[in-house]
Amino acid sequence: MEFEQAVNNLNKNGYLNLDLPKKLDFAAEIKKLKKEKNAVILAHYYQEPAIQDIADFVGDSLQLSYKAAEVDADLIVFAGVHFMAETAKILNPTKKVLLPDLNAGCSLAEACEAKDLKVFKEKNPDHLVVSYVNTSAEVKALSDICCTSSNAKKIIDSIPLDKPIIFAPDKNLGAYINKETGRNMLLWEGACIVHEAFSIDKLITTHKAHPKAKIIAHPESEEHILKTAEYIGSTSGLINYAKTSPATEFIVATEAGILHEMQKEVPNKTLYPAPAVEDNTCACSECPYMKMNTMEKLYLCMKYELPEIHVPEDIQKQALIPIQRMLDISSK
């Protein structure tokens, strides 16, 4: 009866929302469930601090892709967004993969639907399709190779110069890679709501207040933000730069969740989140999708092993090809 209630609740909400004992120690209960179920928790840097701290592995999209491909566990719990859990399932079709909230989507993935990409491909049949990992399984299945912000330049450099490319769905990352590689890729018109939310005026004001701080930015940001940056890189790249740079202050232009792990890596350095245009709740830019996952949802997800991610077998097999190509090139 309890499990049936959980299923009905899930069908209604996209996540489990059940009555729980007051003052339940979620961290302790999640640790018990990990052991009982031989489960591994993979979490993105943009998750809330408590989830990052309880995870077995925290990383960016590329790191998490590698980890998903090699995990030795019966249960994979992905504390991230939907396309990440789908990628884990594509790489581990025989394992059960869970996502705490099915509503945890991605503005980039939503900007590129498979049916639209299919039409676009048909109009440009000579083009190779490189899709950002921030896409649905169906879009990956239509792609020739995938990439992340960590390896996008390496992936594009591996393609012959005379081969035309469709790059989807992030126009900002695509424009940055075009500039870095000298290519002229055909760019899909998609963008990340987090990285397009930064205010250049507020960024300049913040820098004036902290003139010694180095601006570091994610390549999903708009060009006018990237022009101000001392360093441009993926989330893991930003953390590594903060660790190795002699600078002691940084203004970080990416989702504010990264500051938790970054501060642990550089405890003696000062970090400032890049300000967003709208700062009603905080002075930074946060991903509403990433923040849909909570410790309560993570606990219930593991307890009932719901919601589970499913990918049709034909899509899984086709989507695996571009993902595996990406992993193979990245490992060289």
N, C-alpha and C positions, 0 to 999 in steps of 0.2 A: 504493500500500500504506500509506504514511504517513497519507494523508487518510482511508482506510478505518479505520485504527486509531483516528484521532481521533474519527470518527463513532461507532464502537463504544464508545469510552471515554465519550463524551458521553451516549449512551443509557443507560449504566450509572450515571453520577454526576450528570448535569445540568450538568456543567462539564467542561472539558478538564483532564486531569491526566496529563501525559506527561513522560517523562524529558527533562531539559534539561541542557545543559552547565553545569558548576559555575561559579559567579561570573559568570553572564550579567548584563550591564548592561541591566536591563529598561527603564529610562528611555531609554537611547540606542536600543535596538531598537524601542521603541514609537514614538519620534520618526521613525525610518526608515520604519516601516510606515504612519504617518500620511501621509507624503509620497508613498510608493509607491502607496497605495490611494486617495488623495484622501479621507481619512477625517477625521471630526471627533469629538472625545471630549467628551461632555457629562457633567458630574459634579455630584452633589448635595453640599451642605455637610457631610453626615454621612459622606462617604467618608473613608478613611484619608488622612493628609496627603500621602503620595507620589502618590496618584491625583489629588488636588485640584491638586497642583503641575504634573502633566503634562497636565491637561485643557485643552482650548481654551476652555471656558467652565464656570464654577462658579456655581451659583445655587440658589434654592429652587424649589419645584414650578411656581410661576407663571412665573418667569424662564425656567426650562428649557422650559416649554410654548411660550413665545414663540420661544425660540431654535430649538426643534425645528421650528417652523413656517416658519422662514426660512433654515435652513441650506442652503448651496450646496456639497454634498459628495455623493459617490457612496455613502459608507458612514457611517452614524451609529452610534457606539459609546456606549451609555448606561451609565455607571458610576453605578448607582443601584439601584433595585429594580424588580420586574417590571412594576408598573402604570405606572411612568415610561417604560419602554421601549415598552410597549404604546401609550401616549399618543403617543410619537414616531412609531410606525408608523401609527397612525390618521391623524396629520397628514401623513405622508409615505408613502402606500401604495405608491408605485413605487420607493422606496428600500430598501436592505437595512439593517435595524436589528439590532444585536447587543447582547446582555447577557452579561457575563462568567460569571455563574452563574445558571442558571434557578431555583435554589432561593432566590434572594434575593427573598423575598416581602414581605408587610406584614401586621401583625396587624389593621389596620383593614380592609384589603381582604378578608382571610379572615373577618372578622366579618360580612360582608354578601354572601351568595351571591345570584346572580341569581334563582334559583328561589324563594328566600324573599322577595326584594323584589317579585317579580311577584305573589305571593299577597297581600302587604301592600298593594300598589297596588290590587289588585282589591277589597280591603276598604275602601279609602279612595279611591274613584274621582274624587272632586272635588278631590283634592290635587295640587298641582304637586310634582314630585320634583326636589329639589336634591341632587346627589350630590357629595361631596368628591372631589377628584381621586384620592385614595387608594382607588381602587376598580378592579375589573376592567373590561375592555372591555365585557363582557356587561351589567354593572350600568350603565355609562355609556349603553349602548344603550337601557336602560329609563328613563333620566332625561330631564328636560326641560331642565336646565341644570346645568353643573358649577361648582365653585368651588374655591379654595385658601384657605389661612389668610390669605394676603395680600389677597384680594379678597372674602372671604365676606360681609362687611358690605355692600359695594357691590352685590354680586349680590342679596342679600336685599332691600336698599332699592329695587332696580329692579322688584321684584314688587309689584303692587297690594296694599294692606293687607287688602282683603277676600278675598284668595285664600289658602286654607289650603295649608300646605306640609309635605311630608315631607322631613326633613333626615337624610341617611344618609352614612356610618355612625357618625360621631364624636359621641357624646352630650356630651362635654365642650366641644368647639368649638361644637356646636349650642346648648348652654345659655348659653355666653358670648355668642353672636350674638343669642339671644333677649333676653338682658339688655340688650345694646347697642342693639337695634332696637325693643324693646317688643313683639316678636312672640310668638306662642305656637306655634311649629313643633312638629310631631310628630316626636320624635327617635328614631332607630334606636339600639339598645343596643349600640354598639360603642365601643372605646377603644384608644388606642395603648399598647402595653406599656411603651414608653420613658417617656412622659409621665405614666403612672400609677405609676411606680416611685419618684418622689421622696418623700423622708421629710420631713414637716413638722417633726418634732422635730429632725432633723439640720440642716434648713435654718435653724431658729431658732438652733441652736448655732453654725452657721457664721456667721450674721449677728452674733451676739454677739461672735464672735472678730474680725469685721471690720465694726464698726458703721458705718463710712463708706460701705460698699459698697451700691450700689443693686441691689435684686432685680429682674431682668427675666425674663419668662416667656413661653413659647409657649402660645397659647390651647388647645392639646390637653391641657394640664395640668388637674388636678382643681381644683375651685373653691377649696378651702382653700389651695392653692398660689397661685392667681391673686390671692386676697385680700391676699397679702403683697407683691405686685409693684408696683413703681413704674411699670413699663411692661409692656404685654402686646402681643405682635406676632409675626408670622411670622419665619422665620429671617433673611430679608433685613431685615425691620423691626428685629429685635434688633441686627443689625450696624449699621444706620444710626443707631439710638438711641445705641449706645455711641460712635459717631463724633461725634455732635452734642451729646451731653450734657456739661455741664461737670464731671460727676463723673469721678473717676479710678479708681474700683474698682467692679466689678460681680460679682454672683452670678448666673450664667446658668442658668436652668431650661429647658433643652432638651437634645437629644442632644449629647454632648460633642464630637462632630466639628466643630461650628460654631466652637469655640475657635481652631482653626488659622487660618481666614480672618479671624475677628474680631481676633485678636492682630496679624495683619499690617496690618489697617486702623487699629488703635489701639496701636501699639508702646510707647507711653509710659504705657499704662493697665494696671491689674492685673485679671485675670479669674479667677474661681473657679467651677468647675462646681458646680451644685446637687447635693447628695449624694442618693444613692439609698438605699432601704431595705436592699438587699443590695449590699454593696460588697466582695465577696471579691477581685475583680480590680482594681477601681479605686474611687475615691470618687465616681464619677459614674454617669450612666445612659447606656448605649450600646445602639444598635440592633444586635442580632445579625444581622439580615438585611442591613443596610447594610455590615456588616463582613465579609460573605461574599466580597465582591469584593476581590481582591488584585492587586498588580502582575503577578504570575505569570499569574493567570487573565486579566488584561487583555491581556497580551502574546499568550498562546495564542489568545484569542478573536479578536484582530486578525489573527494569522498565518493561522489556518485559517478565519476568517470564520464562526465558530460559538461559542456557540449563536445561532441566528437567531430573531427574534421574528416570528411569523405571526399575523395576525388575519383571520378569515373575512370575505370581502368584504361580506356583508350586515350583519355586526356593525360592521365598519369604517365603513360609510356611515351607519348609524344612530347610532353613538357619536360620529361627527364633529359631528353637529348640536349637542348640548349643549356640547361643547368649544368649538366656534366661537362659539356664543352667549356663552360666558364670555369668550373673548378679545375679542370685539367690545365687550362692555359694559366690560371692564377698560380698554380703550384709549381710552374716551371721557373 
